[in-house]
Amino acid sequence: MTNGTHITDTTQKDRAILVSLVTDEVKRSGINYEYSLQELVKLAETAGVEVLSVLTQNRETRDTKWFIGKGKVEELRLVADELGATTAIFDQELSGAQVRNLEEALDLKIIDRTQLILDIFAQRASTREGIIQVELAQHSYLLPRLSGHGKNLSRLGGGIGTRGPGESKLETDRRHIRGRIDDLKRHLEEVTRHRKLHRERRKKTGIIQVALVGYTNAGKSTLLKQLTSADVYIQDQLFATLDPTSRTMELPSGKEIVLTDTVGFIQNLPHDLVAAFRATLEEVNEADLILHVVDASSEMREDQMHTVNEILQQLGAGDKPQLVLYNKKDACSPEQLEMLPLDKKHIKISALNEADLIKVRELIQAELTGDTKKFRIPAERGDLTSVLYKIGDVVGTEYDENDVIYQVELQKGEYEKFSYLLEDFIEL
């Protein structure tokens, strides 16, 4: 990728056969490989690929040379010839040598799950930060595999797998690519530094930040748009939103908070991708509250929730206060709705239902508001008075000789930060 541009082939759509290898290791890992393959179909369609067929191979271990074994490669070649395929997309990550061997045997473009996700990210990135992160992830992915992607990288403009670094014709110059990676990391550090300054400014003004997280296509962007009237891209496809979008939202009390949408999570998200997009996902770490948006109508709901919580743990945000919004209730069967928990931390909603949006705002407000406390502040301590307005909403004042008694509805996170300053002034 150069300057965030990518070349899309307009003359021929990629026609692909999808391939999944199910080993004993995959079975032991607990990954639902059937669902992972269904997800690969959606990923391919999101990337603009025509899916012709799906092939699954069961083996004890992966074949070091052919990945799926020589016999299965021959079967794949016959199917590809018969259907007129141009591409084979594998649901697992391939080594450079495996890519080279498969290309030579099949005369097809060979793509794996990571490369497919990166390609979608290349199409979606629009901010400077997103574009840098995509290019960094693509270069980092390709560097150890350069010798194995000859055919992919020579088909410039040939659709999936060629958007990005391949177009710059640097594929044979490892030193140049390493230099580019170093440059990108420096640029990203600068962008991250600016983002941190913005966050610190927000903190100083006492603005509360709430992050929307969830499995890709759970409806986060729709919810952001409905709650804030934000102009965000919404589409029924995976990774419709890549760059974080922040908008102000008014709570029933009239207080404004910042609501941020984040990139959707996905099963088997490679660690390199989580690392490359850490700066975007840092918004989650800075949030006072996480809204976990769940597609309640999905048959894989529990697995998707587990994936999101697992990635939150990786990011160091696993212990953040969290509300679970079971979205798309209108698409649920009665049985699905009955199985959903309903309490102060879990709510069933449709992002398109105004009454449900009111409930969401009330739930956020209730979660952010702590107890109501009284503080007796000496009149001359104006510095403490300003702290009170940071830690919550002042709902009442009384005057007693040289003191002012403030009644404050606390905001949990803010009060915890400043409570040490106010310990001697609390009225029980």
matplotlib code that plots the C-alpha trace (Angstrom):
import matplotlib.pyplot as plt

x = [0.0, 1.3, -0.4, -3.4, -4.4, -5.2, -5.8, -9.1, -9.4, -12.5, -12.2, -12.3, -13.8, -11.8, -13.5, -12.4, -12.6, -12.4, -10.3, -10.3, -7.9, -9.3, -6.5, -6.5, -4.9, -7.9, -10.4, -8.6, -8.5, -12.3, -12.5, -15.7, -14.2, -17.5, -18.5, -15.0, -15.5, -18.9, -17.3, -14.6, -17.4, -18.7, -15.1, -14.6, -17.9, -17.1, -13.8, -15.7, -14.9, -17.3, -17.2, -17.5, -17.1, -15.9, -13.4, -12.7, -9.8, -9.4, -5.8, -4.1, -1.5, -0.9, 1.4, 4.6, 4.9, 1.4, -0.6, -3.6, -1.6, -0.6, -3.8, -6.1, -4.1, -4.7, -8.5, -8.4, -6.7, -9.4, -12.3, -10.6, -10.2, -13.8, -15.3, -12.9, -11.5, -8.7, -8.0, -7.8, -8.5, -7.4, -9.0, -5.7, -2.4, 0.1, 3.9, 5.7, 6.9, 3.4, 2.1, 4.9, 4.3, 0.5, 0.9, 3.1, 0.9, -2.4, -1.6, -3.9, -3.5, -3.2, -4.6, -4.9, -7.4, -5.0, -4.3, -8.0, -8.8, -5.9, -7.3, -10.7, -8.9, -7.1, -10.4, -12.0, -9.2, -9.9, -8.1, -4.3, -4.0, -6.0, -4.1, -0.7, -1.9, -3.1, 0.2, 2.2, 0.3, 0.5, 4.3, 4.8, 2.7, 4.5, 8.1, 8.7, 6.7, 8.2, 9.6, 6.2, 4.1, 5.6, 2.5, 0.3, 2.5, 3.1, -0.6, -0.8, -4.3, -5.6, -8.0, -7.7, -4.2, -2.6, -4.0, -1.2, 2.5, 2.6, 1.7, 4.9, 7.1, 9.2, 8.5, 12.1, 13.8, 13.6, 15.8, 13.6, 10.5, 12.2, 13.0, 9.4, 8.2, 10.4, 9.0, 5.4, 6.1, 7.5, 4.4, 2.1, 3.9, 3.3, -0.4, -0.7, 1.0, -1.5, -4.4, -3.1, -2.9, -6.5, -7.6, -5.7, -7.4, -10.8, -9.9, -9.0, -12.4, -14.1, -15.7, -16.8, -15.8, -17.9, -16.7, -18.8, -17.3, -18.6, -18.2, -18.1, -21.6, -23.3, -24.8, -22.4, -22.3, -26.0, -26.3, -23.8, -25.7, -29.1, -27.8, -25.8, -27.1, -23.5, -22.8, -21.2, -20.9, -23.3, -23.5, -24.5, -20.9, -17.9, -15.6, -17.9, -16.2, -12.5, -11.5, -12.8, -15.6, -16.3, -19.4, -21.0, -24.2, -26.6, -27.7, -31.3, -29.7, -28.5, -24.9, -22.8, -20.5, -18.3, -19.3, -16.7, -17.2, -14.4, -13.4, -15.4, -13.8, -13.7, -12.8, -9.2, -8.1, -4.3, -2.2, -0.3, -3.6, -4.5, -1.0, -1.2, -4.5, -3.7, -3.6, -7.2, -8.4, -6.6, -9.9, -11.3, -8.6, -9.3, -13.1, -14.9, -17.5, -17.7, -20.9, -20.6, -23.0, -24.1, -26.1, -28.7, -30.1, -26.8, -26.7, -23.0, -23.9, -22.0, -18.9, -18.9, -19.2, -16.3, -14.1, -14.8, -14.1, -10.9, -9.6, -10.6, -8.4, -5.5, -5.9, -5.8, -9.5, -11.0, -11.8, -13.5, -17.2, -19.3, -22.9, -24.2, -26.6, -28.4, -29.1, -31.4, -34.1, -36.6, -34.7, -34.7, -37.0, -39.1, -36.8, -33.7, -35.3, -36.2, -32.6, -31.2, -30.5, -32.2, -30.9, -29.1, -26.1, -27.9, -30.6, -32.5, -32.7, -33.2, -31.0, -33.8, -36.4, -36.6, -37.9, -35.0, -32.5, -34.0, -33.5, -29.8, -29.2, -30.8, -28.8, -25.5, -26.4, -27.3, -24.0, -21.9, -23.7, -22.5, -24.0, -25.1, -22.7, -22.6, -19.3, -18.7, -16.2, -14.8, -15.8, -12.2, -11.4, -12.4, -9.9, -12.0, -15.2, -13.9, -13.0, -16.6, -17.8, -15.3, -16.4, -20.2, -23.2, -23.8, -27.6, -27.8, -26.0, -26.5, -24.7, -23.6, -21.5, -18.2, -18.8, -20.8, -22.5, -22.7, -24.9, -23.2, -24.4, -21.0, -19.6, -17.9, -14.7, -14.1, -14.8, -12.3, -9.6, -10.1, -11.5, -8.2, -8.6, -12.0, -11.8, -11.7, -14.8, -17.4, -20.5, -21.9]
y = [0.0, 3.5, 6.5, 4.5, 3.7, 0.3, -1.1, -2.9, -5.2, -4.1, -6.6, -9.9, -10.9, -13.4, -16.8, -18.9, -22.3, -22.1, -24.7, -25.7, -28.2, -29.8, -31.3, -33.0, -29.7, -27.7, -30.1, -29.9, -26.0, -25.8, -23.6, -24.3, -25.1, -25.4, -21.9, -20.6, -21.8, -20.2, -17.0, -17.4, -17.5, -14.1, -12.7, -13.7, -12.2, -9.0, -8.8, -9.1, -12.7, -15.1, -18.3, -21.4, -24.3, -25.3, -28.1, -29.6, -32.0, -34.0, -34.9, -35.7, -32.9, -30.4, -31.5, -29.4, -29.2, -29.2, -28.2, -30.4, -33.3, -34.2, -36.2, -33.4, -30.9, -33.0, -33.1, -29.3, -28.9, -31.0, -29.1, -25.7, -26.7, -27.9, -24.7, -22.2, -21.0, -18.3, -18.4, -20.8, -19.3, -21.3, -20.8, -21.2, -19.4, -20.8, -20.6, -19.0, -22.4, -23.9, -21.0, -21.5, -25.2, -24.8, -22.1, -24.3, -27.3, -25.6, -22.5, -20.5, -17.5, -18.7, -16.6, -17.5, -16.2, -13.5, -12.1, -12.0, -10.1, -7.7, -7.1, -6.2, -3.8, -2.3, -1.5, -0.1, 2.0, 5.7, 7.6, 8.2, 5.9, 3.1, 3.3, 3.1, 0.2, -1.8, -1.2, -2.1, -5.3, -6.2, -5.7, -7.6, -10.5, -10.6, -10.1, -13.7, -15.0, -13.1, -16.2, -17.8, -15.1, -14.7, -15.3, -13.3, -10.3, -10.4, -10.2, -6.5, -5.2, -8.8, -8.4, -9.9, -10.4, -7.7, -4.6, -3.1, -3.6, -5.9, -3.0, -1.0, -3.7, -4.0, -7.7, -8.8, -6.1, -7.3, -4.5, -1.9, -3.4, -3.6, 0.1, 0.8, -1.1, 1.0, 4.2, 3.1, 2.3, 5.8, 7.3, 5.2, 6.2, 9.9, 9.3, 7.4, 10.3, 12.7, 10.5, 10.2, 14.0, 14.3, 11.7, 13.5, 16.7, 14.9, 13.5, 16.9, 18.3, 15.4, 13.9, 10.3, 7.9, 4.8, 2.2, 0.1, -3.4, -6.5, -9.3, -8.0, -7.3, -7.2, -3.8, -1.4, 1.2, 1.2, 1.7, 4.6, 6.2, 5.9, 7.1, 10.0, 10.8, 10.1, 9.9, 6.4, 3.7, 0.9, -2.2, -5.9, -7.2, -8.0, -5.2, -2.5, -0.1, -0.2, 3.3, 4.3, 6.9, 9.0, 11.1, 12.9, 11.5, 13.1, 11.1, 11.6, 13.9, 16.3, 15.3, 14.6, 11.6, 10.4, 7.2, 5.4, 2.6, 0.1, -2.4, -5.6, -8.7, -12.1, -15.7, -16.7, -13.1, -13.5, -12.0, -9.9, -8.2, -7.5, -6.0, -3.9, -2.5, -2.0, 1.8, 1.8, -0.6, 1.5, 3.5, 0.5, 0.7, 4.4, 3.9, 4.4, 1.8, -0.8, -1.6, -5.1, -5.3, -8.9, -10.2, -12.0, -13.7, -15.5, -19.2, -18.7, -16.0, -17.6, -18.3, -14.7, -13.3, -15.5, -14.3, -10.6, -11.2, -13.1, -10.2, -7.7, -9.7, -9.6, -5.8, -5.5, -4.3, -7.5, -6.0, -2.8, -2.2, -3.8, -3.7, -6.3, -5.2, -8.1, -6.5, -7.6, -8.9, -8.4, -11.1, -13.6, -16.6, -16.8, -19.5, -17.4, -14.5, -16.7, -17.8, -14.3, -13.0, -9.8, -7.7, -4.4, -5.5, -7.2, -5.7, -6.9, -4.3, -3.4, -0.6, 0.6, 0.9, 4.3, 3.0, 0.6, 3.5, 5.4, 2.3, 2.1, 5.8, 5.2, 2.0, 3.9, 6.7, 4.3, 2.4, 5.6, 7.2, 6.0, 6.9, 10.4, 11.9, 15.1, 17.1, 19.9, 22.2, 25.4, 28.4, 29.4, 26.0, 26.8, 24.2, 21.4, 22.9, 22.4, 18.8, 18.2, 19.2, 16.7, 13.7, 14.0, 16.2, 18.7, 18.4, 20.5, 23.2, 24.4, 27.1, 26.6, 29.4, 29.3, 26.0, 25.0, 21.6, 20.1, 17.1, 15.2, 12.3, 10.6, 9.3, 6.1, 6.3, 10.0, 9.7, 6.9, 9.1, 12.1, 10.5, 10.9, 14.7, 14.6, 12.0, 14.6, 16.5, 13.7, 14.1, 10.8]
z = [0.0, -0.8, 0.8, 1.7, -1.9, -3.3, -6.7, -7.3, -10.3, -12.3, -15.2, -13.3, -10.0, -7.9, -8.2, -5.2, -3.6, 0.2, 2.0, 5.7, 7.4, 10.6, 12.7, 16.1, 17.4, 16.0, 17.6, 21.0, 20.9, 21.1, 17.9, 16.1, 12.7, 10.9, 12.1, 11.2, 7.7, 7.4, 8.6, 5.9, 3.3, 4.7, 4.8, 1.1, 0.1, 2.0, 0.0, -3.2, -4.0, -5.7, -3.7, -5.9, -3.5, 0.0, 0.7, 4.1, 4.9, 8.1, 9.1, 12.4, 11.7, 8.9, 6.0, 6.3, 2.5, 1.1, 4.3, 3.3, 1.9, -1.7, -2.4, -1.3, -3.4, -6.5, -5.6, -5.2, -8.6, -10.3, -8.7, -9.5, -13.2, -13.4, -11.8, -13.4, -10.0, -10.0, -6.3, -3.3, 0.2, 3.2, 6.6, 8.4, 8.2, 5.6, 5.6, 2.6, 1.5, 1.6, -0.5, -3.1, -3.3, -3.6, -6.3, -8.4, -8.0, -8.6, -10.8, -8.5, -6.4, -2.8, 0.1, 3.8, 6.4, 7.7, 4.3, 3.5, 6.7, 5.9, 2.4, 3.8, 6.3, 3.3, 1.7, 4.9, 6.3, 5.9, 8.7, 8.7, 11.7, 10.1, 6.9, 8.7, 10.8, 7.8, 5.9, 8.9, 9.4, 5.7, 5.6, 8.8, 7.5, 4.1, 5.2, 6.4, 3.4, 0.5, -1.2, -1.1, -2.7, -6.1, -8.1, -5.8, -5.8, -9.6, -10.3, -9.6, -9.4, -9.3, -6.5, -3.0, -1.6, -3.9, -2.3, -0.3, -0.1, -3.2, -5.5, -4.5, -6.1, -3.0, -2.5, -3.3, -1.2, 2.4, 3.6, 2.1, 3.6, 7.0, 6.7, 5.7, 8.8, 11.0, 9.3, 9.8, 13.5, 14.0, 12.2, 14.3, 17.5, 16.5, 15.8, 19.0, 20.9, 19.4, 20.3, 23.9, 24.2, 23.0, 25.6, 28.4, 27.4, 27.6, 31.0, 32.3, 31.3, 33.1, 30.0, 30.4, 27.6, 26.8, 24.2, 22.0, 21.5, 20.0, 17.4, 13.8, 12.4, 15.8, 15.1, 16.9, 14.2, 13.8, 17.6, 17.5, 14.7, 16.5, 19.9, 18.5, 15.0, 13.8, 10.1, 10.1, 7.4, 8.1, 6.0, 6.6, 6.1, 8.2, 9.3, 7.9, 10.3, 10.8, 12.1, 15.6, 15.5, 18.5, 19.0, 21.9, 23.4, 25.9, 28.9, 30.4, 33.0, 30.2, 30.8, 27.7, 27.3, 24.5, 22.7, 20.6, 18.1, 17.6, 15.0, 15.2, 16.7, 15.0, 15.8, 15.1, 14.9, 14.5, 17.3, 14.7, 13.8, 17.5, 17.9, 14.7, 15.7, 19.4, 19.0, 17.7, 20.4, 23.0, 23.1, 25.0, 27.6, 28.2, 28.5, 31.8, 30.6, 27.9, 26.0, 24.7, 21.8, 21.0, 18.0, 20.0, 16.9, 16.1, 16.7, 17.7, 20.2, 23.2, 21.1, 19.8, 23.3, 24.5, 21.6, 22.5, 26.2, 25.3, 23.2, 25.8, 28.3, 25.8, 25.6, 29.3, 29.4, 30.8, 34.2, 32.9, 33.9, 31.2, 30.1, 27.7, 25.0, 23.3, 20.0, 17.1, 19.5, 16.6, 14.6, 17.5, 17.9, 21.1, 22.3, 21.8, 23.7, 26.6, 27.0, 27.3, 30.9, 31.9, 34.8, 35.5, 33.5, 30.6, 28.4, 25.2, 22.5, 18.9, 17.8, 15.6, 18.5, 20.1, 23.4, 23.6, 22.9, 25.9, 28.0, 26.9, 27.9, 31.3, 31.8, 31.0, 33.3, 36.2, 35.7, 35.6, 38.6, 42.0, 45.4, 46.4, 49.0, 51.0, 51.3, 53.8, 52.1, 53.7, 51.6, 50.9, 49.4, 45.8, 44.6, 46.2, 44.9, 41.3, 42.1, 43.2, 39.7, 38.2, 40.2, 39.6, 39.3, 42.1, 42.8, 45.9, 48.0, 51.6, 53.5, 57.1, 58.7, 56.8, 55.0, 51.9, 52.0, 48.5, 47.6, 44.7, 42.5, 42.0, 38.8, 39.9, 37.9, 38.5, 42.2, 42.6, 41.0, 43.3, 46.5, 48.4, 48.1, 49.7, 52.4, 55.3, 53.9, 53.6, 55.7, 56.8]

ax = plt.figure().add_subplot(projection="3d")
ax.plot(x, y, z, "-o")
ax.set_aspect("equal")
plt.show()
